[in-house]
Amino acid sequence: VTLAISILIIGLLVLRKELSSKLLLLLLFFIIAYFFHAAITGVLANVYDRLQGRVVPLIQLFALLASAEYWITRKENAKV
């Protein structure tokens, strides 16, 4: 459930173009890391859920960072 909510938050912020260039770069890095991790663990070992479970929190962390940046910039823009 939290993964789905995180993906929705990220998708909403990307579609509304509310992410800074630093966060977009971080998102790109997380996506690349996620796919490389899946490829490496898929080739070297049997595919277990526990191996993918180590990388999934990166998506939730990014959603938290992106939403925090959105609320901070929104609050700063409201003051001006």
FENDA-V178771 format. One record per residue. N is the residue number from 0. SS is DSSP state (H for helix, E for strand, C for the rest). D_CENTER is the distance of its C-alpha to the mean C-alpha in whole Angstrom. Layout:
{{N/SS/D_CENTER} {N/SS/D_CENTER}}
This chain:
{{0/C/15} {1/H/12} {2/H/10} {3/H/11} {4/H/11} {5/H/7} {6/H/7} {7/H/10} {8/H/9} {9/H/7} {10/H/10} {11/H/12} {12/H/11} {13/H/11} {14/H/14} {15/C/16} {16/C/15} {17/C/14} {18/C/12} {19/C/13} {20/H/14} {21/H/13} {22/H/9} {23/H/9} {24/H/11} {25/H/8} {26/H/6} {27/H/9} {28/H/9} {29/H/7} {30/H/8} {31/H/11} {32/H/11} {33/H/10} {34/H/13} {35/H/15} {36/H/15} {37/H/16} {38/H/19} {39/H/20} {40/H/20} {41/H/21} {42/H/24} {43/H/25} {44/C/25} {45/C/26} {46/C/22} {47/C/22} {48/H/19} {49/H/19} {50/H/18} {51/H/15} {52/H/14} {53/H/14} {54/H/11} {55/H/9} {56/H/8} {57/H/6} {58/H/3} {59/H/6} {60/H/6} {61/H/4} {62/H/5} {63/H/8} {64/H/8} {65/H/8} {66/H/11} {67/H/13} {68/H/13} {69/H/14} {70/H/16} {71/H/18} {72/H/19} {73/H/20} {74/H/22} {75/H/23} {76/H/24} {77/H/26} {78/H/28} {79/C/29}}
